[in-house]
Amino acid sequence: MTATETELTSQVRNGLCEFPGVNCPNPKLADAGASGRPPKYCGLEGPGVDGKLVVHNKATAWSAKKAAERRPERAAGSTSSVPPLPAGPVTTARTTLENQMLELPRRLDQLQEFLTGITAAVRAYGDAEAVAAEVEQLQASSRAQVAEVERQRGEEEHRRRQAEQQAAEAEDAREEADAAAQDAIEELESARSEALSALTAAEKSRQDAVTARENAAGEVEQARAEVAAVREAAVAQAEEVRLDAERRIAEIQAAVEVQVQQARTEAEVARIAQATAESERQTSQHAADQLRAELRELRDQHRSELESLRIEHRADRDELRTDHQAQLADIRQAAADRVAAATTAQRVAEQIAEDLREQLVARSEPVVARPEPVIEPK
């Protein structure tokens, strides 16, 4: 290591200015506590690498480094250059004293500013009005914080009351829904009773139709017996009437059979309708149970959802009641039509049998011989 490098290292360790290319004896600028790297230069005016006076700071240090890098090239090109003599202690001390004297006014100004700041702080600390104002400000801030806490507590109390009210409304809605479900079950029971009554009426209509068919069959047999008796007396004359009577009787029997079959079909339809009503009642019962369970689970939700659910349930109940009433009305009307048709068929059979009897009686009466006119001789 050369003597210059040793000296520069000693300056760095001693806290002196690190301006490149010179041995600045001035101390570095004091660190004011700012963030970043600590200052490396003195900030005072001093000799540069070319011997001219420059301010030792970052900008001039960068220029001095560039100039120091170029100096070895110029020294290599000139063999006659003589290295400068190192400065002695007296010269260094004189230079340091001159630089410090130049820096003294700036340091005095900094000291004056520092003392002025201390004086202002002491006055502010001892000012009773300033202290009272600060205390008043702190009290106002405390009162504002207390008011904010009171407001938040009032809001929490309001939200708690709203939650309790909503819970009570949900409980009322659940009770209303249970009552509506119970009404639906009662109406379904009533519809079931009506369906059973309709089934009983249909069964009675079927029995009446069977009785009418049996009566018609008995009358037909009687008519056949009468026709057979008359046929023995007047086979030739009643053959055509017998054939016509048999054809009409077959048509009547077929019509009665069709009416009876239709009555049976209507009774079967009534039975199916009753089974359908029972199945729908069970389905409605199951739906009502599910509705209760859902209402228990959804009791904390909004009342509008419960209202919508109740409206939908009421609409389904009205639709089911309307469908049951329409089905019962159709079954009753069909049964009434079948009974009326059987009655009409019975009356027609009776009328046809009566007409046949009258025709047979009329044809079986003996023919009265007309007297031939007597011609008197002239």
Contacts in CASP RR format, 6 or more apart in sequence:
PFRMAT RR
TARGET T0000
AUTHOR 0000-0000-0000
METHOD contacts of the structure
MODEL  1
MTATETELTSQVRNGLCEFPGVNCPNPKLADAGASGRPPKYCGLEGPGVD
GKLVVHNKATAWSAKKAAERRPERAAGSTSSVPPLPAGPVTTARTTLENQ
MLELPRRLDQLQEFLTGITAAVRAYGDAEAVAAEVEQLQASSRAQVAEVE
RQRGEEEHRRRQAEQQAAEAEDAREEADAAAQDAIEELESARSEALSALT
AAEKSRQDAVTARENAAGEVEQARAEVAAVREAAVAQAEEVRLDAERRIA
EIQAAVEVQVQQARTEAEVARIAQATAESERQTSQHAADQLRAELRELRD
QHRSELESLRIEHRADRDELRTDHQAQLADIRQAAADRVAAATTAQRVAE
QIAEDLREQLVARSEPVVARPEPVIEPK
3 86 0 8 1.000
7 23 0 8 1.000
8 18 0 8 1.000
8 23 0 8 1.000
11 17 0 8 1.000
11 18 0 8 1.000
11 23 0 8 1.000
11 24 0 8 1.000
12 18 0 8 1.000
15 27 0 8 1.000
15 28 0 8 1.000
16 24 0 8 1.000
16 25 0 8 1.000
16 26 0 8 1.000
16 27 0 8 1.000
16 28 0 8 1.000
16 42 0 8 1.000
17 24 0 8 1.000
17 25 0 8 1.000
17 26 0 8 1.000
17 27 0 8 1.000
17 28 0 8 1.000
17 40 0 8 1.000
17 41 0 8 1.000
17 42 0 8 1.000
17 43 0 8 1.000
17 44 0 8 1.000
17 56 0 8 1.000
18 24 0 8 1.000
18 28 0 8 1.000
18 40 0 8 1.000
18 41 0 8 1.000
18 61 0 8 1.000
19 41 0 8 1.000
19 42 0 8 1.000
19 46 0 8 1.000
19 48 0 8 1.000
19 56 0 8 1.000
19 60 0 8 1.000
19 61 0 8 1.000
19 64 0 8 1.000
20 49 0 8 1.000
20 61 0 8 1.000
20 64 0 8 1.000
20 65 0 8 1.000
20 68 0 8 1.000
21 48 0 8 1.000
21 49 0 8 1.000
21 64 0 8 1.000
21 68 0 8 1.000
22 46 0 8 1.000
22 47 0 8 1.000
22 48 0 8 1.000
22 49 0 8 1.000
22 64 0 8 1.000
23 87 0 8 1.000
23 92 0 8 1.000
24 41 0 8 1.000
24 42 0 8 1.000
24 46 0 8 1.000
24 56 0 8 1.000
25 92 0 8 1.000
25 93 0 8 1.000
25 95 0 8 1.000
25 96 0 8 1.000
25 99 0 8 1.000
26 42 0 8 1.000
26 43 0 8 1.000
26 44 0 8 1.000
26 56 0 8 1.000
26 96 0 8 1.000
26 99 0 8 1.000
26 100 0 8 1.000
26 103 0 8 1.000
27 42 0 8 1.000
28 38 0 8 1.000
28 39 0 8 1.000
28 40 0 8 1.000
28 41 0 8 1.000
28 42 0 8 1.000
29 39 0 8 1.000
29 41 0 8 1.000
29 42 0 8 1.000
29 43 0 8 1.000
30 39 0 8 1.000
31 38 0 8 1.000
31 39 0 8 1.000
40 58 0 8 1.000
40 61 0 8 1.000
41 56 0 8 1.000
41 57 0 8 1.000
41 58 0 8 1.000
41 61 0 8 1.000
42 56 0 8 1.000
42 99 0 8 1.000
43 55 0 8 1.000
43 56 0 8 1.000
43 57 0 8 1.000
44 55 0 8 1.000
44 56 0 8 1.000
44 99 0 8 1.000
44 102 0 8 1.000
44 103 0 8 1.000
45 53 0 8 1.000
45 54 0 8 1.000
45 55 0 8 1.000
45 56 0 8 1.000
45 99 0 8 1.000
45 102 0 8 1.000
46 53 0 8 1.000
46 54 0 8 1.000
46 55 0 8 1.000
46 56 0 8 1.000
46 99 0 8 1.000
47 53 0 8 1.000
47 54 0 8 1.000
48 54 0 8 1.000
48 60 0 8 1.000
48 64 0 8 1.000
49 64 0 8 1.000
49 67 0 8 1.000
49 68 0 8 1.000
49 71 0 8 1.000
50 67 0 8 1.000
54 60 0 8 1.000
54 64 0 8 1.000
75 81 0 8 1.000
87 95 0 8 1.000
124 130 0 8 1.000
166 300 0 8 1.000
166 303 0 8 1.000
167 299 0 8 1.000
167 300 0 8 1.000
169 303 0 8 1.000
170 299 0 8 1.000
170 300 0 8 1.000
170 301 0 8 1.000
170 303 0 8 1.000
170 306 0 8 1.000
171 299 0 8 1.000
173 295 0 8 1.000
173 299 0 8 1.000
173 303 0 8 1.000
173 306 0 8 1.000
173 307 0 8 1.000
173 310 0 8 1.000
174 295 0 8 1.000
174 296 0 8 1.000
174 299 0 8 1.000
174 306 0 8 1.000
176 310 0 8 1.000
177 291 0 8 1.000
177 292 0 8 1.000
177 295 0 8 1.000
177 306 0 8 1.000
177 309 0 8 1.000
177 310 0 8 1.000
177 313 0 8 1.000
178 292 0 8 1.000
178 295 0 8 1.000
180 310 0 8 1.000
180 313 0 8 1.000
180 314 0 8 1.000
180 317 0 8 1.000
181 288 0 8 1.000
181 291 0 8 1.000
181 292 0 8 1.000
181 313 0 8 1.000
183 317 0 8 1.000
184 284 0 8 1.000
184 288 0 8 1.000
184 313 0 8 1.000
184 317 0 8 1.000
185 284 0 8 1.000
185 285 0 8 1.000
185 288 0 8 1.000
187 317 0 8 1.000
187 321 0 8 1.000
188 280 0 8 1.000
188 281 0 8 1.000
188 284 0 8 1.000
188 285 0 8 1.000
188 320 0 8 1.000
189 281 0 8 1.000
191 277 0 8 1.000
191 281 0 8 1.000
191 320 0 8 1.000
191 321 0 8 1.000
191 324 0 8 1.000
192 274 0 8 1.000
192 277 0 8 1.000
192 278 0 8 1.000
192 281 0 8 1.000
194 324 0 8 1.000
194 328 0 8 1.000
195 273 0 8 1.000
195 274 0 8 1.000
195 277 0 8 1.000
195 278 0 8 1.000
195 324 0 8 1.000
195 328 0 8 1.000
196 274 0 8 1.000
198 270 0 8 1.000
198 273 0 8 1.000
198 274 0 8 1.000
198 328 0 8 1.000
198 331 0 8 1.000
198 332 0 8 1.000
198 335 0 8 1.000
199 267 0 8 1.000
199 270 0 8 1.000
199 271 0 8 1.000
199 273 0 8 1.000
199 274 0 8 1.000
201 332 0 8 1.000
201 335 0 8 1.000
202 266 0 8 1.000
202 267 0 8 1.000
202 270 0 8 1.000
202 331 0 8 1.000
202 335 0 8 1.000
203 267 0 8 1.000
203 270 0 8 1.000
205 263 0 8 1.000
205 266 0 8 1.000
205 267 0 8 1.000
205 335 0 8 1.000
205 336 0 8 1.000
205 338 0 8 1.000
205 339 0 8 1.000
206 263 0 8 1.000
206 264 0 8 1.000
206 266 0 8 1.000
206 267 0 8 1.000
208 339 0 8 1.000
208 342 0 8 1.000
209 259 0 8 1.000
209 260 0 8 1.000
209 263 0 8 1.000
209 338 0 8 1.000
209 339 0 8 1.000
209 342 0 8 1.000
210 260 0 8 1.000
210 263 0 8 1.000
212 256 0 8 1.000
212 342 0 8 1.000
212 343 0 8 1.000
212 345 0 8 1.000
212 346 0 8 1.000
213 256 0 8 1.000
213 257 0 8 1.000
213 259 0 8 1.000
213 260 0 8 1.000
213 342 0 8 1.000
215 346 0 8 1.000
216 252 0 8 1.000
216 253 0 8 1.000
216 256 0 8 1.000
216 345 0 8 1.000
216 346 0 8 1.000
216 349 0 8 1.000
217 253 0 8 1.000
217 256 0 8 1.000
219 349 0 8 1.000
219 350 0 8 1.000
219 353 0 8 1.000
220 249 0 8 1.000
220 252 0 8 1.000
220 253 0 8 1.000
220 349 0 8 1.000
220 353 0 8 1.000
222 353 0 8 1.000
223 245 0 8 1.000
223 249 0 8 1.000
223 353 0 8 1.000
223 356 0 8 1.000
223 357 0 8 1.000
224 249 0 8 1.000
226 357 0 8 1.000
226 360 0 8 1.000
227 238 0 8 1.000
227 241 0 8 1.000
227 242 0 8 1.000
227 245 0 8 1.000
227 356 0 8 1.000
227 360 0 8 1.000
230 238 0 8 1.000
230 360 0 8 1.000
230 363 0 8 1.000
230 364 0 8 1.000
231 238 0 8 1.000
231 239 0 8 1.000
231 242 0 8 1.000
233 364 0 8 1.000
234 363 0 8 1.000
234 364 0 8 1.000
237 363 0 8 1.000
238 360 0 8 1.000
238 363 0 8 1.000
238 364 0 8 1.000
241 356 0 8 1.000
241 359 0 8 1.000
241 360 0 8 1.000
241 363 0 8 1.000
245 356 0 8 1.000
248 352 0 8 1.000
248 356 0 8 1.000
249 352 0 8 1.000
252 345 0 8 1.000
252 348 0 8 1.000
252 349 0 8 1.000
252 352 0 8 1.000
255 345 0 8 1.000
256 342 0 8 1.000
256 345 0 8 1.000
256 346 0 8 1.000
256 349 0 8 1.000
259 338 0 8 1.000
259 341 0 8 1.000
259 342 0 8 1.000
259 345 0 8 1.000
260 342 0 8 1.000
262 338 0 8 1.000
262 341 0 8 1.000
263 335 0 8 1.000
263 338 0 8 1.000
263 339 0 8 1.000
263 342 0 8 1.000
266 331 0 8 1.000
266 334 0 8 1.000
266 335 0 8 1.000
266 338 0 8 1.000
269 331 0 8 1.000
269 334 0 8 1.000
270 331 0 8 1.000
270 335 0 8 1.000
273 327 0 8 1.000
273 328 0 8 1.000
273 331 0 8 1.000
276 327 0 8 1.000
277 324 0 8 1.000
277 327 0 8 1.000
280 320 0 8 1.000
280 324 0 8 1.000
284 317 0 8 1.000
284 320 0 8 1.000
287 316 0 8 1.000
291 309 0 8 1.000
291 313 0 8 1.000
294 309 0 8 1.000
295 306 0 8 1.000
295 309 0 8 1.000
298 305 0 8 1.000
298 306 0 8 1.000
END
